[in-house]
Amino acid sequence: MSNAPKRAHKTPDDDFVDRLSDLPDGVLCHILSFLDTKYAVATSVLSTRWKNLFLFLPNVVLDDSLTRKRRNKKVLLEFARFGLKQIMLRDVPHINQFHLRCSFNFEEPAIQMLVCAAIWRNVKEIDICVRKGALARTLPPEVFTSSTLVVLKLRGYMELNVPELVSLPNLKVLMLGFFILPSDDSMRRLFRGCKHLEDLSLSNCNFWLVEVLDLSIPLLKKLSFNYPCSIVETKLVIDTPNLEFLDYHGYVAKFNLVKKLKSLVGAKISFVTAPKLKLPFVEDHRENVSEFINKLLAVKSLYLNIDTLEVKTKLHDPFGKSF
């Protein structure tokens, strides 16, 4: 019997080359930026090459959905501690994006501290989604006085309590979804503090407490409404000389276009009829809606859906004659 050593069987792993780790740091960080922060941090155990890469990511994405089955104070503090560590240890000049998906009580100091920490790190974009069922009534006042914030997206079943001091000099995009909008004065303070706002979106917001929604925003270029609740009782004043795109999808409202929108390029109008609204109530807005649409006729691209045309027909002729 031969004493020669047996030749090891060659496996496919012998030809394996880790080409991913050979990529430049910038490319790897770009790839990691698409992951939730928890998963991006988990890549640090792959090898020494990956150990500290997540510290150079400019985005922080926190989602507590994985903790839903363990809803208690200890889990809340662990989640907040993890998030705070990620924000403060990032080796970048500023945080580009801070995304928070929250099912916990948003008013817990530990959760609000995360938002404040992101602002302290000169964040440019904040995107907060408070899931239905989470107690939430207030936002940290620091949100309304950030000098670096460019994009602010807030979605949650909560009231937007606007403090006396609002100063968002660099904010260009404001998106509010499922909010209860406060009094007229609060909204005026908010818009006055956003002098460079260019894009405003109000989706499924409640206007019960607002008698007049005054949108006198000189630099606004895009304005979007989507199913604004109770807007029929609110007077909507639009004074936006630089507006280029208007999108309104919802019930008939008390519109007041202060001036013709000479800069308007595109408009998409969809009036939705409600079964509980009687025709006489809609007729009360006949002249108002007619004037509103007439001021849009100079626009280059105008979209009116079928419901809109039917409503307008009823508004102009309750006896069913063609408009």
C-alpha positions, 0 to 999 in steps of 0.5 A: 500500500502506498504511503503517499499522502492523499490529494485533497479533493478540490471544492468549488470554495477553493476558487471563491474570491470575495470581490465585494470586499475589494470595492472602494469604501464609497461604493460599499457605503452606498450599497449599505445606505439602502439597508435599514440601519439595524441590518447595515450594522449587522454587516460589521461581523462579516470581517474586519474589512466591514467592521466600521463601514456603517459608521460612515453612512450618512443615513439613519433608518430606524424601524421598531416593527421588529419589536412589536411582539415585545412591547414594553419599557425595556424594549423601548429603551433598548431601541432608543439606545441603539438609535441614539448610538447610531446617530451620535457615532456616525463619522460624517459632517452631518446626517443626510436622512433620518427615517423613523418608523414608530409604533411606540408611544411617540411622546416617550422622552427616549423616542423624542430624544432620537429626533433631537439628536438627529437635529443636533447632527445637522440633519437635512431630511427627516421622515417620521411615520407614527403608526396608527395606535401609537400615542402621539400629540406633540413633536419636539419643538426643535423640529421647528427651529432647524437651520439645516432641515431641507425636507420634512415628512411627517405622517401619523395620527396626531395633532400638529402643535406648532410652537410660537417660534418657527424658523426653518430657513432652508426647508423646501419640502413639507409633507404632512399626512394623517394630521389634525391641523390646528388653528388658523394662527398656528398654520400661519406661523408654520408657513411664515417660518418656511420662507423658502418652501417650494413643495407642500403636500397635505394628504388625508389631513383633518381641517376641523379646527381651521376656518381659513387655510391661508397659503400665502407662500411666495416661493411655492412651486408645487401644491398637493391636496389629497382627500383633505377631511372636512375641507368643505368647511374651510376657506382655502386661500391660495396666494402663490405667484410662483406655483407651477403645479397644483394637484387637488383630489377631494371634496368641493371646498371654498376656494379663493385664488387671490390672483391668477396663477400665471406661472402654473404649468400643470394642474390636476383637479379631481372633485369627489362627490360624497353621498351625504352631501345634498345638491343644494349644499354643492350649489352654494359653491357654484360661483366659487368653483367656477371662478376657481377653474376659470383661473386655471384655464391659462395653464398648459396642462389641465386634467379634470376627471369625470366626477369633476365635470359632473360636479361642475355640470350640476353646479352650473345647471341643476336641471341637468343641461350640459355645461 
